[in-house]
Amino acid sequence: MSSEQSNNPLHGLTFANLVTRLVEHYGWDGMAQRIDINCFKSDPSVKSSLKFLRKTQWARDKVEDLYISTFVKHSPWGNAK
C-alpha cells in the first residue's frame, strides 16, 4: 500500500457508503442545506444521488469534503480542497 493511500481517509470507502453515512447523519434536508444540488432536494435517493455524483466531479468533491469535515477529526485532508 502506498503512503499516499494509507493517509487518505476515504481509502477503502465506496461512494455509496460515504453518501449513506452522510444521509444517516444529516438527513436529506441537511445534505441539501450543506450542498445545494437537486439530487439532495428533489425526490432524493442514494441511487439517484450516486448517478449524478459519478458524473459530476465538483459535486463529488463537495460530498467528499463534507464527509471528511464531519467524520475525520484532526485530518491533514480537512483543508486539502
N, CA, C and O atoms as a CHARMM CRD file, in Angstrom:
* protein
*
  324
    1    1 MET  N      0.84400  -1.17600   0.00000 PROA 1      0.00000
    2    1 MET  CA     0.00000   0.00000   0.00000 PROA 1      0.00000
    3    1 MET  C      0.88800   1.23700   0.00000 PROA 1      0.00000
    4    1 MET  O      1.84200   1.30900   0.77400 PROA 1      0.00000
    5    2 SER  N      0.59100   2.20200  -0.84800 PROA 2      0.00000
    6    2 SER  CA     1.40300   3.40900  -0.89400 PROA 2      0.00000
    7    2 SER  C      1.10200   4.28500   0.30500 PROA 2      0.00000
    8    2 SER  O      0.02500   4.19900   0.89600 PROA 2      0.00000
    9    3 SER  N      2.06200   5.13100   0.66100 PROA 3      0.00000
   10    3 SER  CA     1.85600   6.01300   1.80700 PROA 3      0.00000
   11    3 SER  C      0.74600   7.01500   1.51400 PROA 3      0.00000
   12    3 SER  O      0.04700   7.45500   2.42700 PROA 3      0.00000
   13    4 GLU  N      0.57900   7.38200   0.22800 PROA 4      0.00000
   14    4 GLU  CA    -0.49200   8.31500  -0.13700 PROA 4      0.00000
   15    4 GLU  C     -1.86000   7.72000   0.19700 PROA 4      0.00000
   16    4 GLU  O     -2.70900   8.40200   0.77100 PROA 4      0.00000
   17    5 GLN  N     -2.07400   6.46400  -0.15600 PROA 5      0.00000
   18    5 GLN  CA    -3.36100   5.83000   0.11500 PROA 5      0.00000
   19    5 GLN  C     -3.53900   5.54300   1.60200 PROA 5      0.00000
   20    5 GLN  O     -4.65300   5.66000   2.11200 PROA 5      0.00000
   21    6 SER  N     -2.48600   5.17500   2.30400 PROA 6      0.00000
   22    6 SER  CA    -2.62300   4.88000   3.72900 PROA 6      0.00000
   23    6 SER  C     -2.99900   6.12900   4.52000 PROA 6      0.00000
   24    6 SER  O     -3.55800   6.01800   5.61100 PROA 6      0.00000
   25    7 ASN  N     -2.70400   7.31300   3.99200 PROA 7      0.00000
   26    7 ASN  CA    -3.05800   8.56900   4.64600 PROA 7      0.00000
   27    7 ASN  C     -4.38700   9.14300   4.15200 PROA 7      0.00000
   28    7 ASN  O     -4.84800  10.16100   4.66800 PROA 7      0.00000
   29    8 ASN  N     -4.99400   8.51500   3.17800 PROA 8      0.00000
   30    8 ASN  CA    -6.24000   9.00100   2.59300 PROA 8      0.00000
   31    8 ASN  C     -7.41700   8.49600   3.43700 PROA 8      0.00000
   32    8 ASN  O     -7.65100   7.28900   3.49400 PROA 8      0.00000
   33    9 PRO  N     -8.16500   9.40200   4.09600 PROA 9      0.00000
   34    9 PRO  CA    -9.26000   8.96200   4.95700 PROA 9      0.00000
   35    9 PRO  C    -10.42100   8.33400   4.18100 PROA 9      0.00000
   36    9 PRO  O    -11.28500   7.69600   4.78300 PROA 9      0.00000
   37   10 LEU  N    -10.45400   8.50400   2.87100 PROA 10     0.00000
   38   10 LEU  CA   -11.52900   7.92400   2.06400 PROA 10     0.00000
   39   10 LEU  C    -11.13500   6.58100   1.45900 PROA 10     0.00000
   40   10 LEU  O    -11.96100   5.91400   0.83700 PROA 10     0.00000
   41   11 HSD  N     -9.88400   6.18400   1.63700 PROA 11     0.00000
   42   11 HSD  CA    -9.41600   4.93100   1.06400 PROA 11     0.00000
   43   11 HSD  C    -10.20900   3.75600   1.63200 PROA 11     0.00000
   44   11 HSD  O    -10.35400   3.61800   2.84700 PROA 11     0.00000
   45   12 GLY  N    -10.71500   2.92200   0.74500 PROA 12     0.00000
   46   12 GLY  CA   -11.46700   1.73900   1.14900 PROA 12     0.00000
   47   12 GLY  C    -12.96100   1.96900   1.29000 PROA 12     0.00000
   48   12 GLY  O    -13.71600   1.01400   1.47400 PROA 12     0.00000
   49   13 LEU  N    -13.40700   3.22600   1.20700 PROA 13     0.00000
   50   13 LEU  CA   -14.83400   3.52600   1.28300 PROA 13     0.00000
   51   13 LEU  C    -15.42700   3.58100  -0.11500 PROA 13     0.00000
   52   13 LEU  O    -14.84800   4.18700  -1.01600 PROA 13     0.00000
   53   14 THR  N    -16.57200   2.95400  -0.29600 PROA 14     0.00000
   54   14 THR  CA   -17.27900   3.14500  -1.56100 PROA 14     0.00000
   55   14 THR  C    -18.04500   4.44900  -1.47700 PROA 14     0.00000
   56   14 THR  O    -18.36500   4.92200  -0.38600 PROA 14     0.00000
   57   15 PHE  N    -18.33800   5.02800  -2.62600 PROA 15     0.00000
   58   15 PHE  CA   -19.08300   6.28100  -2.61500 PROA 15     0.00000
   59   15 PHE  C    -20.49600   6.05500  -2.08000 PROA 15     0.00000
   60   15 PHE  O    -21.07500   6.95000  -1.46500 PROA 15     0.00000
   61   16 ALA  N    -21.04700   4.87800  -2.30900 PROA 16     0.00000
   62   16 ALA  CA   -22.37200   4.54900  -1.77000 PROA 16     0.00000
   63   16 ALA  C    -22.34500   4.56300  -0.24100 PROA 16     0.00000
   64   16 ALA  O    -23.27100   5.08300   0.38200 PROA 16     0.00000
   65   17 ASN  N    -21.29400   3.99800   0.37700 PROA 17     0.00000
   66   17 ASN  CA   -21.17800   4.02100   1.83500 PROA 17     0.00000
   67   17 ASN  C    -21.01700   5.44200   2.35500 PROA 17     0.00000
   68   17 ASN  O    -21.59300   5.81100   3.37800 PROA 17     0.00000
   69   18 LEU  N    -20.23900   6.22100   1.64900 PROA 18     0.00000
   70   18 LEU  CA   -19.98600   7.59700   2.04000 PROA 18     0.00000
   71   18 LEU  C    -21.29400   8.39900   2.04400 PROA 18     0.00000
   72   18 LEU  O    -21.59900   9.07900   3.02300 PROA 18     0.00000
   73   19 VAL  N    -22.06500   8.32200   0.95400 PROA 19     0.00000
   74   19 VAL  CA   -23.33900   9.04700   0.85700 PROA 19     0.00000
   75   19 VAL  C    -24.32100   8.53300   1.90100 PROA 19     0.00000
   76   19 VAL  O    -24.99500   9.32400   2.55900 PROA 19     0.00000
   77   20 THR  N    -24.40700   7.22400   2.05600 PROA 20     0.00000
   78   20 THR  CA   -25.33400   6.63900   3.02300 PROA 20     0.00000
   79   20 THR  C    -25.03100   7.11800   4.43600 PROA 20     0.00000
   80   20 THR  O    -25.94300   7.47000   5.18500 PROA 20     0.00000
   81   21 ARG  N    -23.77000   7.13200   4.79700 PROA 21     0.00000
   82   21 ARG  CA   -23.40100   7.57000   6.15400 PROA 21     0.00000
   83   21 ARG  C    -23.72600   9.04500   6.36600 PROA 21     0.00000
   84   21 ARG  O    -24.20100   9.42800   7.43500 PROA 21     0.00000
   85   22 LEU  N    -23.47400   9.87200   5.35700 PROA 22     0.00000
   86   22 LEU  CA   -23.81400  11.29000   5.46900 PROA 22     0.00000
   87   22 LEU  C    -25.32000  11.48900   5.61000 PROA 22     0.00000
   88   22 LEU  O    -25.76200  12.31600   6.40800 PROA 22     0.00000
   89   23 VAL  N    -26.10800  10.74300   4.84600 PROA 23     0.00000
   90   23 VAL  CA   -27.56600  10.86500   4.92100 PROA 23     0.00000
   91   23 VAL  C    -28.06600  10.39300   6.28400 PROA 23     0.00000
   92   23 VAL  O    -28.97700  10.99700   6.85100 PROA 23     0.00000
   93   24 GLU  N    -27.48500   9.33100   6.81000 PROA 24     0.00000
   94   24 GLU  CA   -27.86600   8.86900   8.14900 PROA 24     0.00000
   95   24 GLU  C    -27.56500   9.94100   9.20200 PROA 24     0.00000
   96   24 GLU  O    -28.30500  10.09500  10.17400 PROA 24     0.00000
   97   25 HSD  N    -26.48600  10.66700   8.99600 PROA 25     0.00000
   98   25 HSD  CA   -26.06800  11.68700   9.96100 PROA 25     0.00000
   99   25 HSD  C    -26.88800  12.97700   9.82100 PROA 25     0.00000
  100   25 HSD  O    -27.38100  13.50600  10.81700 PROA 25     0.00000
  101   26 TYR  N    -27.03600  13.48700   8.58600 PROA 26     0.00000
  102   26 TYR  CA   -27.67300  14.78400   8.34800 PROA 26     0.00000
  103   26 TYR  C    -29.11200  14.69200   7.86400 PROA 26     0.00000
  104   26 TYR  O    -29.88300  15.63200   8.05900 PROA 26     0.00000
  105   27 GLY  N    -29.49300  13.58400   7.23900 PROA 27     0.00000
  106   27 GLY  CA   -30.79000  13.50800   6.55900 PROA 27     0.00000
  107   27 GLY  C    -30.68800  14.20600   5.20800 PROA 27     0.00000
  108   27 GLY  O    -29.73200  14.93600   4.94600 PROA 27     0.00000
  109   28 TRP  N    -31.68100  13.97400   4.35600 PROA 28     0.00000
  110   28 TRP  CA   -31.65000  14.58600   3.02000 PROA 28     0.00000
  111   28 TRP  C    -31.75600  16.10200   3.10200 PROA 28     0.00000
  112   28 TRP  O    -31.08000  16.80700   2.35300 PROA 28     0.00000
  113   29 ASP  N    -32.60000  16.62000   4.00700 PROA 29     0.00000
  114   29 ASP  CA   -32.72700  18.07100   4.14200 PROA 29     0.00000
  115   29 ASP  C    -31.40500  18.70300   4.57800 PROA 29     0.00000
  116   29 ASP  O    -31.00900  19.75000   4.06400 PROA 29     0.00000
  117   30 GLY  N    -30.73500  18.06600   5.51900 PROA 30     0.00000
  118   30 GLY  CA   -29.44400  18.57100   5.97000 PROA 30     0.00000
  119   30 GLY  C    -28.39000  18.52100   4.87700 PROA 30     0.00000
  120   30 GLY  O    -27.55600  19.41900   4.76300 PROA 30     0.00000
  121   31 MET  N    -28.43400  17.47200   4.07800 PROA 31     0.00000
  122   31 MET  CA   -27.50000  17.37700   2.94700 PROA 31     0.00000
  123   31 MET  C    -27.76300  18.50600   1.95100 PROA 31     0.00000
  124   31 MET  O    -26.82800  19.13800   1.45900 PROA 31     0.00000
  125   32 ALA  N    -29.04700  18.75600   1.65600 PROA 32     0.00000
  126   32 ALA  CA   -29.40700  19.80700   0.70000 PROA 32     0.00000
  127   32 ALA  C    -29.01900  21.18400   1.21900 PROA 32     0.00000
  128   32 ALA  O    -28.66100  22.05900   0.43100 PROA 32     0.00000
  129   33 GLN  N    -29.08200  21.39200   2.52900 PROA 33     0.00000
  130   33 GLN  CA   -28.66900  22.67400   3.10300 PROA 33     0.00000
  131   33 GLN  C    -27.16500  22.87200   2.97800 PROA 33     0.00000
  132   33 GLN  O    -26.70100  23.99000   2.75500 PROA 33     0.00000
  133   34 ARG  N    -26.40800  21.80400   3.12100 PROA 34     0.00000
  134   34 ARG  CA   -24.95400  21.89900   3.10100 PROA 34     0.00000
  135   34 ARG  C    -24.37400  21.88300   1.68900 PROA 34     0.00000
  136   34 ARG  O    -23.35600  22.52100   1.42200 PROA 34     0.00000
  137   35 ILE  N    -25.03100  21.14600   0.78400 PROA 35     0.00000
  138   35 ILE  CA   -24.57400  21.05900  -0.60900 PROA 35     0.00000
  139   35 ILE  C    -25.79900  21.28100  -1.48800 PROA 35     0.00000
  140   35 ILE  O    -26.68200  20.42600  -1.55900 PROA 35     0.00000
  141   36 ASP  N    -25.84700  22.40800  -2.14500 PROA 36     0.00000
  142   36 ASP  CA   -27.02500  22.82800  -2.91000 PROA 36     0.00000
  143   36 ASP  C    -27.05800  22.16200  -4.29400 PROA 36     0.00000
  144   36 ASP  O    -26.69500  22.76900  -5.30200 PROA 36     0.00000
  145   37 ILE  N    -27.50300  20.90200  -4.31200 PROA 37     0.00000
  146   37 ILE  CA   -27.68200  20.19900  -5.58000 PROA 37     0.00000
  147   37 ILE  C    -29.04200  19.50400  -5.57100 PROA 37     0.00000
  148   37 ILE  O    -29.49800  19.02400  -4.53300 PROA 37     0.00000
  149   38 ASN  N    -29.67600  19.45600  -6.73000 PROA 38     0.00000
  150   38 ASN  CA   -31.04100  18.93900  -6.83100 PROA 38     0.00000
  151   38 ASN  C    -31.18400  17.48700  -6.41300 PROA 38     0.00000
  152   38 ASN  O    -32.24300  17.10600  -5.91500 PROA 38     0.00000
  153   39 CYS  N    -30.16900  16.67000  -6.59200 PROA 39     0.00000
  154   39 CYS  CA   -30.31400  15.25900  -6.23600 PROA 39     0.00000
  155   39 CYS  C    -30.50500  15.06600  -4.73700 PROA 39     0.00000
  156   39 CYS  O    -30.92600  13.99300  -4.30700 PROA 39     0.00000
  157   40 PHE  N    -30.20500  16.08300  -3.93500 PROA 40     0.00000
  158   40 PHE  CA   -30.45900  16.02600  -2.49800 PROA 40     0.00000
  159   40 PHE  C    -31.77600  16.69700  -2.11900 PROA 40     0.00000
  160   40 PHE  O    -32.25500  16.52600  -0.99800 PROA 40     0.00000
  161   41 LYS  N    -32.37100  17.46400  -3.04900 PROA 41     0.00000
  162   41 LYS  CA   -33.57400  18.23100  -2.74700 PROA 41     0.00000
  163   41 LYS  C    -34.84100  17.63500  -3.35100 PROA 41     0.00000
  164   41 LYS  O    -35.88600  17.61300  -2.70000 PROA 41     0.00000
  165   42 SER  N    -34.75900  17.16500  -4.56000 PROA 42     0.00000
  166   42 SER  CA   -35.94100  16.73500  -5.30000 PROA 42     0.00000
  167   42 SER  C    -36.00000  15.21500  -5.37800 PROA 42     0.00000
  168   42 SER  O    -35.23200  14.60300  -6.12100 PROA 42     0.00000
  169   43 ASP  N    -36.90400  14.60200  -4.61900 PROA 43     0.00000
  170   43 ASP  CA   -37.09500  13.14900  -4.58500 PROA 43     0.00000
  171   43 ASP  C    -35.76000  12.42000  -4.40300 PROA 43     0.00000
  172   43 ASP  O    -35.37700  11.60700  -5.24400 PROA 43     0.00000
  173   44 PRO  N    -35.05200  12.71100  -3.30500 PROA 44     0.00000
  174   44 PRO  CA   -33.70500  12.16800  -3.13200 PROA 44     0.00000
  175   44 PRO  C    -33.68300  10.67400  -2.83200 PROA 44     0.00000
  176   44 PRO  O    -34.57000  10.13800  -2.16700 PROA 44     0.00000
  177   45 SER  N    -32.66000  10.03000  -3.33400 PROA 45     0.00000
  178   45 SER  CA   -32.36900   8.63800  -3.00100 PROA 45     0.00000
  179   45 SER  C    -30.87500   8.43600  -3.18100 PROA 45     0.00000
  180   45 SER  O    -30.21400   9.20400  -3.88100 PROA 45     0.00000
  181   46 VAL  N    -30.35200   7.40800  -2.55100 PROA 46     0.00000
  182   46 VAL  CA   -28.92900   7.11700  -2.71000 PROA 46     0.00000
  183   46 VAL  C    -28.64400   6.80100  -4.17200 PROA 46     0.00000
  184   46 VAL  O    -27.65200   7.27400  -4.72600 PROA 46     0.00000
  185   47 LYS  N    -29.50400   6.00800  -4.80100 PROA 47     0.00000
  186   47 LYS  CA   -29.28300   5.61400  -6.19300 PROA 47     0.00000
  187   47 LYS  C    -29.23400   6.82100  -7.13000 PROA 47     0.00000
  188   47 LYS  O    -28.32200   6.92400  -7.94900 PROA 47     0.00000
  189   48 SER  N    -30.20200   7.73600  -7.02200 PROA 48     0.00000
  190   48 SER  CA   -30.20600   8.90000  -7.91700 PROA 48     0.00000
  191   48 SER  C    -29.03200   9.83000  -7.61300 PROA 48     0.00000
  192   48 SER  O    -28.45800  10.42900  -8.52200 PROA 48     0.00000
  193   49 SER  N    -28.67800   9.94600  -6.33700 PROA 49     0.00000
  194   49 SER  CA   -27.54200  10.79200  -5.97300 PROA 49     0.00000
  195   49 SER  C    -26.24700  10.23700  -6.54600 PROA 49     0.00000
  196   49 SER  O    -25.43200  10.98300  -7.08900 PROA 49     0.00000
  197   50 LEU  N    -26.05600   8.92300  -6.42700 PROA 50     0.00000
  198   50 LEU  CA   -24.84100   8.31000  -6.96000 PROA 50     0.00000
  199   50 LEU  C    -24.74400   8.48200  -8.46000 PROA 50     0.00000
  200   50 LEU  O    -23.66100   8.72900  -8.98900 PROA 50     0.00000
  201   51 LYS  N    -25.86300   8.35400  -9.14900 PROA 51     0.00000
  202   51 LYS  CA   -25.86700   8.52500 -10.61300 PROA 51     0.00000
  203   51 LYS  C    -25.35900   9.92500 -10.98200 PROA 51     0.00000
  204   51 LYS  O    -24.53300  10.06900 -11.88300 PROA 51     0.00000
  205   52 PHE  N    -25.85200  10.94700 -10.28900 PROA 52     0.00000
  206   52 PHE  CA   -25.42300  12.31700 -10.55200 PROA 52     0.00000
  207   52 PHE  C    -23.97400  12.53700 -10.12500 PROA 52     0.00000
  208   52 PHE  O    -23.17900  13.09900 -10.87800 PROA 52     0.00000
  209   53 LEU  N    -23.63800  12.09800  -8.92800 PROA 53     0.00000
  210   53 LEU  CA   -22.30600  12.36500  -8.38700 PROA 53     0.00000
  211   53 LEU  C    -21.20300  11.67000  -9.17200 PROA 53     0.00000
  212   53 LEU  O    -20.09300  12.19400  -9.26900 PROA 53     0.00000
  213   54 ARG  N    -21.48400  10.51600  -9.72500 PROA 54     0.00000
  214   54 ARG  CA   -20.46000   9.81900 -10.52500 PROA 54     0.00000
  215   54 ARG  C    -20.12000  10.57700 -11.79700 PROA 54     0.00000
  216   54 ARG  O    -19.03500  10.40000 -12.35100 PROA 54     0.00000
  217   55 LYS  N    -21.03200  11.41700 -12.26500 PROA 55     0.00000
  218   55 LYS  CA   -20.80400  12.17900 -13.49700 PROA 55     0.00000
  219   55 LYS  C    -20.33600  13.60900 -13.22900 PROA 55     0.00000
  220   55 LYS  O    -19.95300  14.31100 -14.16500 PROA 55     0.00000
  221   56 THR  N    -20.35900  14.05200 -11.97600 PROA 56     0.00000
  222   56 THR  CA   -20.14600  15.46200 -11.67700 PROA 56     0.00000
  223   56 THR  C    -19.04900  15.62200 -10.62100 PROA 56     0.00000
  224   56 THR  O    -19.30300  15.51600  -9.42100 PROA 56     0.00000
  225   57 GLN  N    -17.83200  15.87900 -11.09200 PROA 57     0.00000
  226   57 GLN  CA   -16.66900  15.92100 -10.19600 PROA 57     0.00000
  227   57 GLN  C    -16.78700  16.99400  -9.11700 PROA 57     0.00000
  228   57 GLN  O    -16.46400  16.72800  -7.96000 PROA 57     0.00000
  229   58 TRP  N    -17.24000  18.19900  -9.46400 PROA 58     0.00000
  230   58 TRP  CA   -17.30100  19.26700  -8.46200 PROA 58     0.00000
  231   58 TRP  C    -18.24700  18.90000  -7.31100 PROA 58     0.00000
  232   58 TRP  O    -17.97200  19.21700  -6.15400 PROA 58     0.00000
  233   59 ALA  N    -19.35500  18.23500  -7.63400 PROA 59     0.00000
  234   59 ALA  CA   -20.30500  17.82900  -6.59300 PROA 59     0.00000
  235   59 ALA  C    -19.72000  16.69100  -5.75400 PROA 59     0.00000
  236   59 ALA  O    -19.88800  16.66600  -4.53400 PROA 59     0.00000
  237   60 ARG  N    -19.04000  15.75900  -6.40200 PROA 60     0.00000
  238   60 ARG  CA   -18.38700  14.65900  -5.68900 PROA 60     0.00000
  239   60 ARG  C    -17.33400  15.21000  -4.72100 PROA 60     0.00000
  240   60 ARG  O    -17.21000  14.72500  -3.59700 PROA 60     0.00000
  241   61 ASP  N    -16.58800  16.20900  -5.15400 PROA 61     0.00000
  242   61 ASP  CA   -15.58900  16.84000  -4.28400 PROA 61     0.00000
  243   61 ASP  C    -16.24400  17.45000  -3.04700 PROA 61     0.00000
  244   61 ASP  O    -15.71500  17.33400  -1.94100 PROA 61     0.00000
  245   62 LYS  N    -17.38800  18.09600  -3.23100 PROA 62     0.00000
  246   62 LYS  CA   -18.08900  18.70600  -2.09800 PROA 62     0.00000
  247   62 LYS  C    -18.58100  17.64400  -1.11300 PROA 62     0.00000
  248   62 LYS  O    -18.51300  17.84300   0.10000 PROA 62     0.00000
  249   63 VAL  N    -19.07200  16.52300  -1.62900 PROA 63     0.00000
  250   63 VAL  CA   -19.53900  15.44000  -0.76000 PROA 63     0.00000
  251   63 VAL  C    -18.35600  14.84700  -0.00200 PROA 63     0.00000
  252   63 VAL  O    -18.46100  14.58200   1.19500 PROA 63     0.00000
  253   64 GLU  N    -17.24500  14.63900  -0.67800 PROA 64     0.00000
  254   64 GLU  CA   -16.05300  14.11800  -0.00500 PROA 64     0.00000
  255   64 GLU  C    -15.57000  15.08000   1.07700 PROA 64     0.00000
  256   64 GLU  O    -15.20800  14.65300   2.17300 PROA 64     0.00000
  257   65 ASP  N    -15.56400  16.36400   0.77300 PROA 65     0.00000
  258   65 ASP  CA   -15.14000  17.36800   1.76600 PROA 65     0.00000
  259   65 ASP  C    -16.07000  17.36500   2.97100 PROA 65     0.00000
  260   65 ASP  O    -15.61000  17.46700   4.10800 PROA 65     0.00000
  261   66 LEU  N    -17.37700  17.24800   2.73300 PROA 66     0.00000
  262   66 LEU  CA   -18.33100  17.19900   3.83800 PROA 66     0.00000
  263   66 LEU  C    -18.10100  15.96300   4.69100 PROA 66     0.00000
  264   66 LEU  O    -18.14800  16.04200   5.91900 PROA 66     0.00000
  265   67 TYR  N    -17.85300  14.83000   4.06200 PROA 67     0.00000
  266   67 TYR  CA   -17.59000  13.59500   4.80600 PROA 67     0.00000
  267   67 TYR  C    -16.35300  13.77000   5.69000 PROA 67     0.00000
  268   67 TYR  O    -16.37400  13.43300   6.87400 PROA 67     0.00000
  269   68 ILE  N    -15.30000  14.28800   5.11500 PROA 68     0.00000
  270   68 ILE  CA   -14.05100  14.46500   5.86000 PROA 68     0.00000
  271   68 ILE  C    -14.24900  15.43600   7.01600 PROA 68     0.00000
  272   68 ILE  O    -13.80200  15.16900   8.13100 PROA 68     0.00000
  273   69 SER  N    -14.91300  16.55700   6.76200 PROA 69     0.00000
  274   69 SER  CA   -15.09500  17.54000   7.83600 PROA 69     0.00000
  275   69 SER  C    -16.04600  17.03700   8.91800 PROA 69     0.00000
  276   69 SER  O    -15.98000  17.49400  10.05900 PROA 69     0.00000
  277   70 THR  N    -16.92900  16.10100   8.57000 PROA 70     0.00000
  278   70 THR  CA   -17.88600  15.57300   9.53800 PROA 70     0.00000
  279   70 THR  C    -17.32200  14.42100  10.35000 PROA 70     0.00000
  280   70 THR  O    -17.50600  14.37500  11.56600 PROA 70     0.00000
  281   71 PHE  N    -16.63600  13.48500   9.69500 PROA 71     0.00000
  282   71 PHE  CA   -16.26900  12.23500  10.35200 PROA 71     0.00000
  283   71 PHE  C    -14.77800  12.04100  10.59900 PROA 71     0.00000
  284   71 PHE  O    -14.40500  11.16500  11.37900 PROA 71     0.00000
  285   72 VAL  N    -13.92400  12.81800   9.96900 PROA 72     0.00000
  286   72 VAL  CA   -12.48000  12.62400  10.12400 PROA 72     0.00000
  287   72 VAL  C    -11.92600  13.78700  10.93500 PROA 72     0.00000
  288   72 VAL  O    -11.81400  14.90800  10.43900 PROA 72     0.00000
  289   73 LYS  N    -11.58600  13.51100  12.16500 PROA 73     0.00000
  290   73 LYS  CA   -11.10400  14.55000  13.07200 PROA 73     0.00000
  291   73 LYS  C     -9.59100  14.71800  12.95000 PROA 73     0.00000
  292   73 LYS  O     -8.85600  13.74100  12.80500 PROA 73     0.00000
  293   74 HSD  N     -9.14100  15.95500  13.01000 PROA 74     0.00000
  294   74 HSD  CA    -7.71000  16.28700  13.00200 PROA 74     0.00000
  295   74 HSD  C     -6.99500  15.66800  11.80700 PROA 74     0.00000
  296   74 HSD  O     -5.91800  15.08800  11.94300 PROA 74     0.00000
  297   75 SER  N     -7.60100  15.79700  10.65100 PROA 75     0.00000
  298   75 SER  CA    -7.02900  15.20800   9.44900 PROA 75     0.00000
  299   75 SER  C     -6.28900  16.26000   8.63700 PROA 75     0.00000
  300   75 SER  O     -6.77200  17.38300   8.49900 PROA 75     0.00000
  301   76 PRO  N     -5.12700  15.91400   8.10000 PROA 76     0.00000
  302   76 PRO  CA    -4.44600  16.85000   7.19100 PROA 76     0.00000
  303   76 PRO  C     -5.23900  17.05500   5.90600 PROA 76     0.00000
  304   76 PRO  O     -4.98700  18.00400   5.16400 PROA 76     0.00000
  305   77 TRP  N     -6.20900  16.15800   5.63800 PROA 77     0.00000
  306   77 TRP  CA    -7.03100  16.25400   4.43100 PROA 77     0.00000
  307   77 TRP  C     -8.16900  17.25300   4.62100 PROA 77     0.00000
  308   77 TRP  O     -8.79100  17.65700   3.63900 PROA 77     0.00000
  309   78 GLY  N     -8.45300  17.65400   5.83200 PROA 78     0.00000
  310   78 GLY  CA    -9.60100  18.50900   6.10200 PROA 78     0.00000
  311   78 GLY  C     -9.60300  19.81400   5.33700 PROA 78     0.00000
  312   78 GLY  O    -10.66800  20.31800   4.98200 PROA 78     0.00000
  313   79 ASN  N     -8.43000  20.37500   5.07400 PROA 79     0.00000
  314   79 ASN  CA    -8.32700  21.62900   4.35000 PROA 79     0.00000
  315   79 ASN  C     -7.71000  21.45400   2.97500 PROA 79     0.00000
  316   79 ASN  O     -7.23700  22.42000   2.37600 PROA 79     0.00000
  317   80 ALA  N     -7.71300  20.22800   2.47300 PROA 80     0.00000
  318   80 ALA  CA    -6.99600  19.92600   1.24100 PROA 80     0.00000
  319   80 ALA  C     -7.66600  20.48800   0.00100 PROA 80     0.00000
  320   80 ALA  O     -6.97700  20.76700  -0.98000 PROA 80     0.00000
  321   81 LYS  N     -8.98000  20.66600   0.00300 PROA 81     0.00000
  322   81 LYS  CA    -9.66200  21.08700  -1.22200 PROA 81     0.00000
  323   81 LYS  C    -10.26200  22.44100  -1.08400 PROA 81     0.00000
  324   81 LYS  O    -10.87300  22.94400  -2.02700 PROA 81     0.00000
